[in-house]
Structure formats: structure tokens, C-alpha cells
Amino acid sequence: MVIRRSLFAFGLAVLLVAPLSALGRADSLPGPVYHAYSFEQLSNSRHSVHTGFDDSLPQQVMANVLWAMSRAPRAGSEYREFYVATPDNVYRYDPSSFRLTVHRAGDFRYNSGSAFEVGVAAGRPEAAGMAIQAGLLAGAAFRDEGPGTMDDGRRVVSCPMQWAADHADGDWKPNHPIQMVDVFGRAASEPLDTLCAARSSDSSLPLPHVVGPDTFEAVVAGLRQDSSFSPVGLSIENVSQLCWAAYGVTPHLTYNRRQGVTVPTAAANYYLTGKIYVVDEDGVERYHNRLPPGTDLATRDHRLERMAAGDRRPQLREASSRIPGSAPAYFVVCVPDTAADQVMMEAGFAGFQLLAQARALGLSGFLVVPLDRSERRAIAVALSLPTGHVPALVFACGEAAAGTAASATDSGVVRIVRAQPAIRNGQLRLEYLLSRAGEVRVEVFDMLGRPVRLLLDEQQSSGYHAATWDGTGESGVRLKRGTYLVVVVSGGTVAKHKVTLG
Ligand SMILES: Cc1cc2nc3c(=O)[nH]c(=O)nc-3n(C[C@H](O)[C@H](O)[C@H](O)COP(=O)(O)O)c2cc1C
């Protein structure tokens, strides 16, 4: 057994250090390696590096990037092809066998410093966008410890480049037009960022979590679409998380000093600003990642603006027969101009982020993309969208109908993720993560184990939730000072938090 394990370790080490130049005329890439970083952490830390990288990356980086790209949804694309340019050749990638075959012999990279460049030829720019977003996060997972070690502390960096796509479209001689090229290399780069830049100026959304429950690769491996949902609504914590993943601000600044977000955007234009809507039983709300009025790209925010009160889901569902009828919530990603590929690609970035975030939370999701002209018009009317907000995709989200999807994180059902240690005048806010939907009971006990206050007892979806406690007992009278235990019970597991009442 010991010998076998060390042989495996040796094999893995060989794959990780195998240089790109070792590729032959037709070669199979290894399967993906899994890193320790969550989808949320990579989304929070991603940024484009435009220049200054070198071409020495192990084959494994390319293997992970192409694997992740090929797992992204196809967005109704009639074709989707992946090309890779290295210093030696341009290859075509076959996702079913992980196989690279020489497509054009010779060095046709756009950027002579890049290690490899991946071109996506897709019938729809939204499809290219989904794949590009998956690939750039997959590359960012290669840090300086664990599998995929970059031995000099320099890391994998990348940048989607229109210039490279224009070049590839001619010089790589693709079978179909290449929509976008992601350029990968190695450069000095910041460590992963666990700072959350997204704070709500009006408390309409709780803080999102920038470190999540599952590794990026596990989320990608589990990506799937489900179109039947249970009626349990999304918690505000889950809505916050999904909005942030789609288009929330991150700590980095762009080359022109704008506040970065979870997805790239051509020339830092941020075409989706103020154009993502949440539709649930309460009404229609618009997501803002900038301070009011919501247009200054140097600012940051994380808030919802109520656009219409009352349930518009029936009208939305009627706007397209492809929109799943049972979802408790829908995210509608709009663009200013459906004719511009770069803009539609950005909708694809957000679409991938929504699906991956739902998966990381153990929720189900279904992307309706692309939308045709009549669907766009009908959705805009159903939601009374302002002029210039044209629907590009609809993401239906909720808890899977019983038995249709397993949770992304099956071990441990409940975990407390954020809570203050003490309360004086205000109230305790205790956030927890459920890896499976189920009955949840949150109760406060004194240190003798006597129950003093039941905070909630209800059916909840998987993902993030919160309970609050103002320090009062069942009678509504504030309890005496001291230490109390807040206990969250779900699915036979228990999580406890000690809090001092001052
Ligand atoms: C569709 C698209 C095309 C882009 N084209 C280029 C390009 O040709 N050259 C370049 O240096 N960066 C390019 N970028 C990267 C953007 O400049 C970058 O995403 C933007 O400044 C935001 O910075 P961030 O990605 O670090 O958040 C492109 C990005 C997108 C989404």
C-alpha cells in the first residue's frame, strides 16, 4: 500500500512538472487536480494581468483550465470548440478524451511571453463567456502550495484579450470564428484575497462570504442544471451570495483604478452595472454593486433596490416557455446592447458565476440562454424594465425538488459561519450554512442547559441563513447578564455558539 501510494505521488509529481513543450502531435492531458481553494475565494481574488508574464507553466495548468472550460454550459451553442496555442503548435482540444491534436504546426501565440492561449469558438458569445470565466478561475487556483506548486512563488496569471482573439481568428485557422482568447502565463501576483469589499450602504443585503464551503474543482465537477424546484424560498443570505458571485465587487482595482468585480469586462466598462434583477414572491429588485446613483465605477456597494412590489413570477414565466415554472427565485441578467459580442460575453461570465455559486451552496439552478428577441421583449414587459435594460439570460434558482440533486457538500449538515461573541445593546446575528435542505431549529439555552428562547423552527433550503436574538426570553423580557448557548440543529447535526449577554 505504501509503495502504491508513493508511486501515485511520483506519477502526480511528474504530471505537475511536465512542461508544455513535452506535448507531442496528439497527446492526452491528465485529468484535473483539485486544489484547496473555494469558488468564492478564487472569484474574490481574480484579476487580469495584461503583461509581464513568462511562458513556463506545467501542463497540468492547461489540463485544469481546459477541463473547467469544457464543463461550463454551452448556452444553446450549436458548436463550441477549444483551441490552444503553445510555443510549439496550435492544438484542438477534445473534452471527451482530454486529447490535444495538432491543428496548425508552429508558434501562433499572440503574446510571445504567454505559456499558452486558449481560444473559444462558440456559436453564442454567452457560451464563450461561460467557458472563459470557468477557465480563468481554474488557472487562478494554482498557487504556491499543494498540487500544482509554482516553485519560485510566481503564479498563474491570465487575461481575456480581444486583441489575441482577433489575431487567433485569422492565424490559428479555426473551423469556426474564435470569440475570445484567454492568455495564460506566470508572473508575480498577489496572494488570494479573503477581504470582502462588498458592503451594503443601506443594509439591504448581508455581507457575502468570500470563502466558501467547497473547492472550486469540486464545484465544477458537480456543475449541472436542474429545472424542478421545491417551493422553499431563497434566504436573503443566499440571494446576497448569488448577486455577489454574479457581479459583486472584489478588493482589486483595474488598470484605470475602477473597483474590480468577480468577472472581467472589456476595457473595464462593466456593461452589466445595475442591470441584474432578482424576481421572487415579494417583487422585482435590482442589484447594485456601486454607490447611489449606481453609475460611478470607482465606488463599491452591495444592495438591492425595489423596482416593483408584488409577485411578478407568473408574468415572467409566461414570457418564455423555457423558464422553469417552479423556481422560487429568478435572476435576470440584462445588457445595454445585445448586438455587441463583448457585452453578451459578459452576461455569460455572470451566468457561469450564478450556476457555480448555486452549486457551491447546494442549490439547484437552470440557465435560460440564449433568449430570442420575442422572449427578451416579453420579459422586459413582464418586469417593467427600464429602456436599455435588455434581458440576456434568466437563471432559475432554488432548492431541488426532493430527490433531484444531491448537495455539493454532503458531510455535516449545519455549520455556524459568522456570529458575534457578545451582545450589549444590539442583537446577536448568527449565520449558518446548511449543506442540505431540512427542518432547522435554533434555540438559546442558559449555561445550566435550560431552554430560554426558541428563535426559529422551520423548513429551510441549503446554503446560508441567519437567526437573530435580542437577548430576551420567551416572555419578551431581557434575560440577566451572562453566557448563553445558541444551538442550531438540522438533519441530526448540531452546531453551537457561546455568546455573552452584557
Ligand atoms: C471581452 C474582453 C476583452 C478584453 N480584451 C482585452 C485586451 O485586448 N487587452 C487587454 O489587455 N485586456 C483585455 N481585457 C481585460 C480587461 O481589460 C479587464 O478585464 C478589465 O480591465 C477589468 O479588469 P480585471 O479583469 O482585472 O477585473 C478584456 C476583457 C474582456 C472581458
The ligand as an ORCA input file, in Angstrom:
! r2SCAN-3c Opt
* xyz 0 1
  C     -14.257     40.772    -23.742
  C     -12.967     41.251    -23.134
  C     -11.934     41.682    -23.945
  C     -10.720     42.108    -23.379
  N      -9.688     42.478    -24.193
  C      -8.508     42.853    -23.653
  C      -7.403     43.172    -24.489
  O      -7.490     43.075    -25.718
  N      -6.238     43.534    -23.897
  C      -6.111     43.614    -22.530
  O      -5.024     43.963    -22.038
  N      -7.141     43.303    -21.706
  C      -8.324     42.918    -22.246
  N      -9.374     42.566    -21.429
  C      -9.214     42.605    -19.952
  C      -9.880     43.846    -19.366
  O      -9.116     44.991    -19.632
  C     -10.072     43.648    -17.861
  O     -10.946     42.581    -17.660
  C     -10.659     44.895    -17.217
  O      -9.732     45.935    -17.214
  C     -11.123     44.622    -15.789
  O     -10.020     44.231    -15.016
  P      -9.981     42.846    -14.238
  O     -10.223     41.752    -15.240
  O      -8.621     42.804    -13.637
  O     -11.060     42.880    -13.231
  C     -10.572     42.123    -21.973
  C     -11.630     41.682    -21.162
  C     -12.812     41.239    -21.736
  C     -13.908     40.750    -20.857
*
